[in-house]
Amino acid sequence: MRLCLEPVPLFSFRRLSVKRLLANLVENAVRHAGCGVEVISAVTRNAAQPYLVISVLDRGPGIDPTDVDSLFVPFIRGDRARSTKGTGLGLAIVKRIADSHGATVQLLNREGGGMEARVNFPLPQDSFS
């Protein structure tokens, strides 16, 4: 696993919940890709809202774009995940935790194969004062 982490301004979050969110994303990446998993953090400053962006990247089989929305529903698993262990709860838990923090989750296929699970946590405007 490779980590590329930028310094992050202080902000309020539920530590155990975010730990669970990250663990679920990393476990999914390892389960479907095996190795070559990367975790990246960056702070983006949009004119209206700054965000902490955390991405978990892999080089597994990726996902069918038509499955993306349903993968966040409890007990639903994508076609490519059916031959692996799991209950179909991991991404539903990730979504619930992200929602509770006002964050968004995206599942994106990567150019060259694999997937990026991206979580965008809004940061307070005064984080950079």
Secondary structure as UniProt FT lines:
FT   STRAND          2..5
FT   HELIX           15..33
FT   STRAND          38..45
FT   STRAND          50..58
FT   HELIX           65..67
FT   HELIX           69..72
FT   TURN            74..75
FT   HELIX           79..81
FT   TURN            82..83
FT   HELIX           90..100
FT   TURN            101..102
FT   STRAND          104..109
FT   TURN            111..112
FT   STRAND          115..122
FT   HELIX           125..128
//
